[in-house]
Amino acid sequence: MSSQDELGRRMEELGKGFDPELHGIESRWGADTEELYRERGFGTRIGYGKRPALLVIDMARAFCDPSYKVGCDQTPTVEAISQLLAAARAADVPVYYTTIAYLPDGQDGGLFVQKIPSLLELQLDDPAATEIDPRIAPAEGEVVVEKKYASAFFGTSLVSMLVSRGIDTLILTGCSTSGCVRATAIDAVSHGYRVIVPEEAVSDRAPGPHYANLFDIDAKYGDVVPLAEVLEHLGAVAVAYGGRAASRAR
């Protein structure tokens, strides 16, 4: 067995039999790991800022279709994102989407598509690669950012759009937890954004990498929290914005 196969096997073992509703992400890796990280000062809560935005990462039809190598059934994730979209729109919180697709020869994907050749399934002329799953489709005026690499920031205009709207908090959703979500979380905190990851609103094609990266994001780059907490916060934002609107009207 190769080292990569052994790593994959171990990650699968770590992902099995874990219910995040009963146990915190930290506890998945055992008491020793949890205690070590706590003692060393990892995992401090950052919380929300004053102006959040919701980012839906790579939830194109292909990623929600198991017939694609990059895809899988993401129904639970789609349902969670749908709730967040409704809450964000009600609160006048900006919503952004990303997709990822390439030219037929992949020259616009560089070494990334050489490392992951299945990404070349995502062709620019294939609507499944460029259209968001209709269950969580963008509303009028919501921007879909086309990217070529894992991070939603790399080579895109995302940061300029966020700065122009005074955004200080990014709520990250979509797929995959171990790839584009993680990369975007790292770039987001590097750009000075508070990162919030609703646990039920991100997904991966295998449980081991999913939970390992949720643990790492929560330890180093942002706050991994229950969906219910984020919905409650967006509800409070809606009330605050509604109150300001009413005050201006008077």
PyMOL commands that set and color helices and strands:
alter all, ss='L'
color gray80, all
select helices_A, chain A and resi 3-15+26-29+31-39+61-64+75-90+107-115+117-121+127-130+134-136+158-164+177-190+199-201+207-220+227-249
alter helices_A, ss='H'
color red, helices_A
select strands_A, chain A and resi 52-57+95-100+143-147+169-175+194-198+202-203+223-225
alter strands_A, ss='S'
color yellow, strands_A
deselect
rebuild
show_as cartoon
